[in-house]
Amino acid sequence: MAKYPTMKDVAKKANTTASTVSYVLSNKEGRYISEEMRERVLKVAKELNYVKFNGASSLKGKERKLIGIMVPQFANQFFTKLILEAEKVFVTHNFDMIICNTFDDPEREKEIVYRLLSQRVDGIIISPTIKGSENTEILRELGVKLVVVDRPLEGLSDYHFLTSDNIQAGRMGMRRLLDTGHKQIAYIGWDSGISSLEDRMNGALMEHPDTLVYNGPISDEDGYNLTQEVLEDHPDVDAIFYGFNIQAAGGMRYLKEHHIAFPDDISISIIGSPEWVKIGNNDIEHIDLNSRELGKEAANLMMEIIGKKVVKTVRKISSCILIEGASVKNTIGGRR
């Protein structure tokens, strides 16, 4: 269990009563509290990282069998698959989940952290925003069990971390395009500022330094606009490699609207495995980041941490899988 400070802890350090602490922290009116006392209580509460418990008093100090899962893009099937696999594990252990979408907003992420703390969750699985290191500091200070997935806590190393091999994904996808004879290749990616995600682009550049790089925000519409920009700037491009499936969806829409056929007019490969890559007539080449296995491993690791079966920090980078598809044209013969 995390060591959550109590009202009694705050009262003891502030040299007052628990009832006074409760009154101050609840911001009630009607009872006189000196300004000096109010400020002292608030200062001590902040120093101790006190977070009010919103559950029943009878549950204080007990295991709640409740896990918080924080993801940045719930609409992204990478994360929905991860969550579904994690849930299967937690169900077998009679644990419930609180699923939260940060929308990649650091301020929202910070608010959700405190909300989960107020519920006294037994642990948190998080795919952090760019300010994740700062926003999870209170979790580390309180000893809340934490498993980080997909993205790192920048600047930190002593935490449990499970992720896909993003460099491998970039290299694998680019190598396949080169091996099928493509020469003028564009990479469309997300200007995220998150090191592990930018490794997708770095991996692609390792294989083909002359890659045309177009980075921007991450949304369907941004994928549409970036694809348009690439083809207007370089009409001779023979392949587009999308680093993120959300942008790829917009790119596919642009190609369809402008009657640009793949692979006849241009080859397409993406990192990620949304369901639409194999729906209907789609047979789009893609790299599976193994998010299902990532979710399963994260949940199992959390249960081991809760059960005190893990002593050392766990850090694991999982391999990716290239799924060949008809969206890549082999211009040099042999297999497609």
Buried (B, 14 or more C-beta within 10 A) or exposed (E): EBEBBBBEBBBBBBEBEBEBBBBBBEEEEEEEBEEEBBEBBBEBBEEBBBBEBEEEEEEEEEEBEBBBBBBBBBEBBBBBBBBEBBBEBBEEBEBEBBBBBBEBBBEBBBBBBEBBBBBBBBBBBBBBBBBBBBBBBBBBEBEBBBBBBBBBBBEBEEBBBBBBBBBBBBBBBBBBBBBBBBEBBBBBBBBBEBBBBBBBBEBBBBBBEEBBEBBBBBBBEBBBBBBBBBBEEBEEBBBBBBBBBBBBBBBBBBBEEEEBEBBEEBBBBBBBBBEBBBEEEEBBBBBBBBBBBBBBBBBBBBBBBBEEEBEEEBBEBBEBBBBBBBBBBBEEEEEB
